[in-house]
Amino acid sequence: MLISLPKLEIDNSQGFKQSDIFGHSSFGNSLINLVLASEELVIALDAEWGEGKTTFTKLLIAENNLTPKLKIIYFDAFENDYQKDPFIALTSEFYQAIPDSDSQFAKKFLTQATKASMGLMRGAAKIGINQLTLGLINTDEVISDVEKEFSKLASEQVDEAIKNKIVKAKEDKMSFRAFTKALETLASKSEGERILFIIDELDRCRPDFALEILEKIKHIFFCKGVTFLLVTNRAQLEQCIKSRYGQIDAQKYLDKFVNIWLNLPKKPHSNDYYSHGEGSSLTYLRYCLDKQSNDEDVTNGQFVQHIKTILSVRKVTHREVERLVSRFALVSNSLGGLNEYAQIMLALYCYHKIANPELLKSIMSDDGKNIELLKEIMFSDNEVLREPELSTYNAVLQHNYEQDSQTRKEIEGEHLKHMNRSTLLRNTECFSYFENLMN
């Protein structure tokens, strides 16, 4: 069994049908129709980390490629946050979208972009001793008397610089408008006279870079024929805002930049091969197991049912599902076939390794002697009501760490009668055994 999930290679000639395990095709086509019906719009697509946002956007691009309805530009903010100026980063993507055959317009676009960039640089420039001396004197390091004396000597230059900024302000505004017109012209030359500019990983890039992108979209790039799709985790983006501006209302701040918030659908279609009417994480679990086992039968197949039972009451992201299956593959490849008791413990180990790693570590460090720690990872009464099989998992966990032989026999007689007695012999704490296989 493969240790990790093979990377999904998107075929632009296949669209959603190549890997639409969550039934996102209808949502994707509705999104395209929304863009086509809008003149100027900023849409934000919200989902947690590891919920398949990037895969959805790549499939959306592939779907549009089948019968192009609009021009799509994809920008990975995380990959590009090494750049200091998001204006240059975004503008270069628009420039690359100009066909090679339209060299005259490309030249005009580049000229307008350059003028707009110069205007932004003037607007952001700070006038002070540090700039006037090309950084040779740092105002934070010189004593106040020297600073005052130098300020007198430099006052004429400062006055001239301020005058220049005032004179150039009108020119800069004109250059921004001209650049916006160039963007609108580019959109009018595109499929459907629309451009969908996807900005992915906005929640993973540098906070200052993410917020600068939002500012630039609002003040420079927002124009007719261009729709921005911000792919992000809203909660994380709000944290970026608070880290920069303090305890402000981050939700209201974001609403200044975003016209429409959409949530990436989680519930798959019930008629999908992978879903079987299950929830999102279970659907993805089935998909990962199939791909990593090359669609062959999985060794220790009872583990699959046990982990499905756990995930039916415990929430995990798709990224966590991948890590969970990788853990299972490592142990299963190392040990081969396991009995039912061990497979239940393996399911518990894999889940808690990705959901409660510190708690699991504490339990292993004292061989489960702290019963209060064990209780923390046991399933609640409400969870057992939803999935009665979880009571057996609690019993197996308690049995595996119980030191008293009489108590173990009582657990066996009350909860584990259906298991072969040979599987109940206590050799070692399973969690520690599985953990040592990883080291």
Residue, then its C-alpha position, 0 to 999 in steps of 0.5 A: m500500500l502506498i504511504s502517501l496519496p498520489k498527487l492528483e494530476i489535473d487534465n484540462s481536457q477532462g474537467f470536473k468528471q476526472s475527480d469530482i468525488f464531492g459533486h462540485s461540478s454543479f457548484g463550479n458551473s454556477l460560479i462560472n455563471l455568476v461571473l458571467a452575469s456580473e460586471e465587477l465583483v469580488i467573491a470569496l470562497d471560504a473553507e477550512w485548511g485541507e478541505g480541497k479548495t485548491t483542487f476545486t479551483k484547478l478543476l474549475i479551470a479544467e471545466n472552463n477549458l472544455t468550452p471556454k466561457l471566460k478567461i481564468i487567471y490563477f495566482d498562488a499568493f503563498e508561492n508569490d509572497y516573497q515579492k514585496d509589491p503585490f501590485i507588480a505580482l498581480t499585474s504581471e499575471f494580467y500582462q502574461a494573459i495578453p496573447d502574443s499576437d496582440s503586441q501593440f496592446a501589450k506595449k500599451f498595457l505595460t506603459q500604463a502599468t509602469k505609470a501606475s506603479m510609479g504613482l503607487m511608489r510616490g504615494a507610499a514614499k516617506i520623506g525623512i532623513n533616512q531617505l534623503t541620505l540614502g540610508l546612511i543616517n538612521t534617525d532611530e540611531v542618531i541623537s536628537d541634536v544631530e537630527k535637528e541640525f540635519s533637518k534644518l539643512a535638509s528642509e529645502q529638499v523636504d519642501e521640494a519633495i512635498k511640493n512634488k508629491i502634491v503636483k504629481a498627485k493628479e497625474d498619479k490619479m490619471s495614471f490609475r484610471a488609465f491602467t484600469k481602462a487597460l484592464e477593462t480593455l484586456a477583459s473585453k478581448s477575452e472569452g466572454e468578455r470576462i476575466l476571472f482572476i483566482i487568488d488562491e492560498l490567501d490565508r497561507c501567505r504573509p499577513d501583510f502581503a494578503l492585506e496589501i492584495l485586498e487593498k490593491i484590488k479595491h483601489i486599483f484592480f476593481c473594474k468592469g469585466v474583471t471578477f476576483l475569486l479569493v480562495t481562503n479560510r475566513a477565520q484565518l484571514e480575520q486573524c491576519i487582520k487582527s495581527r496587523y490592526g489589533q482587536i478591530d471588527a475583522q468581519k466588517y473590515l473584510d466586508k469592505f473588500v468582498n461583495i459575496w462570500l461562498n462556502l465550498p460545499k462539503k456534502p457529496h452527491s449520494n449517487d457518487y461512487y465514493s460517497h455512498g451517501e456519506g459525509s465529506s471526510l468519509t468520502y475522502l477516506r474511501y478515495c484515499l484508501d482506493k488510490q493508495s491501495n491501487d483499488e485492491d483489497v486493503t490489508n486489515g480491512q476491518f480497520v476501514q470500518h472502525i475508522k469510518t465509525i470514529l469519523s462518523v462522530r468526530k470531525v477531521t479535515h481532508r488533509e488530516v484524512e490523508r495523514l491518518v491513512s498514511r499512518f495506517a499504511l505505515v503500520s499495516n505495511s510493517l506488520g501485515g495482517l492484524n486481529e480485530y482487537a489490534q485493528i480497533m487499537l490501530a484505528l484509535y491510534c491513527y485518529h488520535k495521532i492526528a487529532n490529539p497528538e499531545l494527549l496521545k503522547s501523555i498516555m503513552s509516556d505513563d503506559g496508560k496508568n493515568i485513568e483520567l487521561l484515558k477517559e479524555i480520549m474515550f467516546s462520550d455517552n452521546e457519541v455511543l448513542r449515535e454509534p453503539e459500536l463505539s462502546t466496544y472501542n472504549a472497552v478495548l482501550q480500557h482493556n489494553y491499558e488495564q493493569d489488573s488481570q481480574t478487571r481485564k477479565e470482567i471487561e472481556g466478559e461484559h464487552l468483548k465476548h464476541m472476540n477470540r480469546s487469544t486476541l485478548l492476551r495482553n502483550t504490550e500497550c498497542f499505542s506505544y507499539f505502533e508509535n515505535l514502528m514510526n521511529 
